[in-house]
């Protein structure tokens, strides 16, 4: 299932970005929420290949004002092509800021791939690709013609196989023989002794009961990420709670680890 979403300014309710998302995508962050995460990471210094600075600055201005980006799910479609068609229509309707036709921060006309990119995007791509040889350089594109097939067949005729007549070197263990001691060592058990070696059936059953009791005790415990909205899962402490609260939580976590290892390494505990 695909859907078309619109990012809006919460004060004016004017759209500033149109995009296409997909349900059950590989990333646990929805596509419309990922723009906000990327904007925060952009301010923290993360490098993007083709950053949409206008979109990032618009999102950051909203967040700095203590507000949240308004997200509208416009429509849902069964196929990706229908969602792209709706995206193209909306971008054409609202207009793009980079080509002076509207207020959207989109850098293309929408759809799959880069359709009608802005001059800034085209210049960046041009600088990136300069000096690189084309992967199609010297290749004849399209299906083989009968004449070309015949020329390839004539060129291959009479040529020996890749490995035919090739002298291969001797195997690394050619001529080597193992002593009786080496054969004995190969058959000897290696590595650690199995943890359950020598245990009786009674011991196995008691261990199984112990595992069940531990499982019962763990049931009903509060999950570590309970209370965090789904859109914020996968984000850092600083992004969720802010720098002060994040530092406090990290310090508590550090003290818990120190106490755990102290009790574990203390034989008298």
C-alpha positions in Angstrom: 0.0 0.0 0.0 1.4 3.4 -1.0 0.2 6.8 0.2 0.8 10.5 -0.7 1.6 12.8 2.2 1.9 16.6 2.6 4.1 18.4 5.1 2.5 21.7 6.3 3.4 24.7 8.3 1.4 24.4 11.6 0.8 28.2 11.8 -0.3 29.0 8.2 -1.3 25.4 7.3 0.4 26.0 4.0 2.1 22.9 2.4 5.8 23.0 1.9 6.6 19.5 0.8 4.8 16.6 -1.0 6.0 13.0 -1.1 5.1 9.4 -1.4 5.4 6.8 1.4 5.0 3.1 1.6 3.5 1.0 4.4 5.6 -1.8 5.9 8.8 -0.3 4.5 12.2 -1.7 5.6 12.9 1.3 7.8 11.0 1.5 11.1 10.6 5.3 10.6 7.7 6.3 8.3 8.9 8.3 5.3 7.0 11.5 6.4 8.7 11.3 9.8 12.1 10.6 8.3 12.3 14.2 6.9 12.2 15.5 10.4 14.9 13.1 11.6 17.1 14.0 8.7 16.7 17.7 9.3 17.9 17.3 13.0 20.9 15.2 11.8 21.7 17.8 9.2 21.9 20.5 11.9 24.1 18.1 14.0 26.6 18.0 11.1 25.7 14.8 9.1 26.7 15.0 5.5 24.1 14.3 2.8 24.9 13.6 -0.8 22.2 16.0 -2.2 20.8 17.8 0.8 17.5 19.7 0.4 18.6 22.7 2.5 15.4 24.6 2.0 13.3 21.7 3.3 15.6 21.2 6.2 15.7 24.8 7.2 11.9 25.0 7.0 11.5 22.0 9.3 14.1 23.3 11.8 12.4 26.7 12.0 9.1 25.0 13.0 10.9 22.8 15.6 12.8 25.8 17.1 9.5 27.6 17.5 8.4 24.7 19.8 5.9 23.4 17.2 5.5 20.2 15.3 5.3 19.7 11.5 1.7 19.2 10.4 1.4 16.0 8.4 -1.5 15.2 6.1 -2.0 11.8 4.5 -3.7 12.9 1.3 -4.6 9.6 -0.4 -3.8 5.9 -0.5 -3.2 3.6 -3.5 -2.5 0.0 -4.3 0.2 0.7 -6.8 3.3 2.9 -6.7 2.6 4.3 -10.1 -0.8 5.8 -9.0 0.8 7.3 -6.0 3.5 8.9 -8.1 0.9 10.3 -10.5 -0.9 12.0 -7.5 2.4 13.4 -6.3 3.2 14.9 -9.7 -0.3 16.5 -9.8 0.0 18.0 -6.3 3.5 19.4 -7.0 2.3 21.0 -10.2 -0.8 22.4 -8.4 1.1 24.0 -5.4 4.2 24.9 -7.4 7.9 24.7 -6.5 9.9 27.4 -4.8 13.2 26.7 -6.6 11.7 27.4 -10.1 9.5 30.3 -8.8 6.1 28.6 -9.4 5.0 28.1 -5.8 6.0 27.5 -2.2 7.0 23.8 -2.1 10.5 22.9 -1.2 10.5 19.9 -3.6 13.5 19.9 -5.9 11.8 17.8 -8.6 8.4 17.4 -10.3 7.9 14.2 -8.4 7.5 10.6 -9.6 10.1 7.9 -9.8 13.6 9.2 -10.1 14.7 12.8 -10.8 12.1 14.5 -13.0 12.8 18.0 -14.0 15.4 18.7 -11.3 16.3 22.3 -10.4 19.4 24.0 -11.8 21.1 23.7 -8.4 20.5 19.9 -8.3 21.7 19.5 -11.9 24.8 21.5 -11.2 25.7 19.4 -8.1 25.2 16.1 -10.1 27.3 17.4 -12.9 30.2 18.3 -10.6 29.9 14.9 -8.9 30.0 12.9 -12.2 32.8 14.9 -13.9 35.9 12.9 -14.6 34.1 9.5 -14.2 34.2 7.3 -17.2 30.8 6.2 -18.5 30.0 2.6 -17.7 28.6 2.3 -21.3 31.7 3.7 -23.0 32.5 1.6 -26.1 29.5 -0.6 -25.7 27.0 -1.2 -28.4 23.5 -0.9 -26.9 20.4 -2.8 -27.9 19.9 -6.4 -29.0 22.5 -8.1 -31.1 21.9 -8.0 -34.9 22.3 -11.2 -36.9 25.5 -9.7 -38.5 27.0 -9.0 -35.0 26.1 -12.5 -33.8 27.9 -14.0 -36.9 31.0 -11.8 -36.3 31.2 -12.9 -32.6 30.8 -16.5 -33.6 33.6 -16.2 -36.2 35.9 -14.5 -33.6 35.3 -17.3 -31.1 35.9 -20.1 -33.5 39.3 -21.8 -33.1 40.0 -20.3 -29.8 41.0 -22.7 -27.0 38.9 -23.0 -23.9 39.9 -21.0 -20.9 41.2 -24.0 -19.0 41.9 -26.3 -22.0 45.7 -27.1 -22.1 46.3 -25.0 -19.0 49.0 -26.4 -16.8 47.7 -26.3 -13.2 50.2 -26.3 -10.4 50.5 -29.1 -7.9 48.1 -29.2 -5.0 49.4 -27.7 -1.7 49.2 -31.1 0.0 50.6 -33.2 -2.8 53.1 -35.8 -1.5 52.4 -35.1 2.2 51.7 -37.9 4.5 50.4 -37.7 8.1 52.0 -39.4 11.0 50.1 -41.6 13.4 50.2 -38.9 16.0 48.6 -36.3 13.6 45.8 -38.8 12.8 45.2 -39.3 16.5 45.1 -35.6 17.1 42.6 -35.1 14.3 40.2 -37.5 15.9 40.5 -36.0 19.3 37.7 -33.7 20.5 38.4 -30.0 20.2 37.2 -26.8 21.8 35.2 -26.5 25.0 33.5 -29.4 26.8 29.8 -29.3 26.3 28.0 -27.7 29.1 25.6 -30.6 29.5 28.2 -33.4 29.5 27.6 -35.8 32.4 24.3 -34.3 33.4 21.5 -36.7 34.3 17.9 -36.6 33.2 16.9 -35.3 36.6 19.3 -32.4 36.2 18.0 -31.6 32.8 14.4 -31.5 34.0 15.4 -29.2 37.0 17.1 -26.8 34.6 14.0 -26.8 32.4 11.9 -25.9 35.4 14.3 -23.1 36.3 14.1 -21.7 32.8 10.3 -21.7 32.9 10.3 -19.9 36.3 12.7 -17.2 34.9 10.4 -16.8 31.9 7.3 -16.4 34.2 9.1 -13.8 36.2 10.1 -11.8 33.2 6.5 -11.6 32.0 4.6 -8.5 32.8 7.8 -6.3 33.0 7.5 -2.9 31.4 9.3 -2.6 28.0 12.4 -0.3 27.9 10.8 1.8 25.2 7.2 2.0 26.5 5.7 5.4 26.3 7.9 6.5 23.4 5.7 7.4 20.4 6.2 5.1 17.4 7.5 8.0 15.3 10.4 8.5 17.7 11.6 4.9 17.9 15.2 4.6 16.7 16.1 8.1 17.6 18.8 9.1 20.1 18.1 10.2 23.7 19.0 13.7 22.7 16.5 13.8 19.9 13.7 12.4 22.1 14.3 14.0 25.6 16.7 16.9 24.9 20.3 17.3 26.0 19.7 17.7 29.7 17.3 14.8 30.2 19.4 12.6 27.9 22.6 13.3 30.0 20.6 12.3 33.2 19.4 9.1 31.7 22.8 8.1 30.4 24.3 8.7 33.8 21.7 6.5 35.5 22.4 3.8 32.9 26.2 4.1 33.5 25.7 3.7 37.3 23.5 0.7 36.8 26.2 -1.0 34.7 28.9 -0.3 37.3 26.7 -1.8 40.1 25.9 -4.8 38.0 29.5 -5.7 37.2 30.6 -4.9 40.8 28.0 -7.4 42.2 28.9 -10.0 39.5 32.6 -9.8 40.1 32.3 -9.8 43.9 32.3 -13.5 45.1 31.0 -12.5 48.5 27.9 -10.8 47.1 
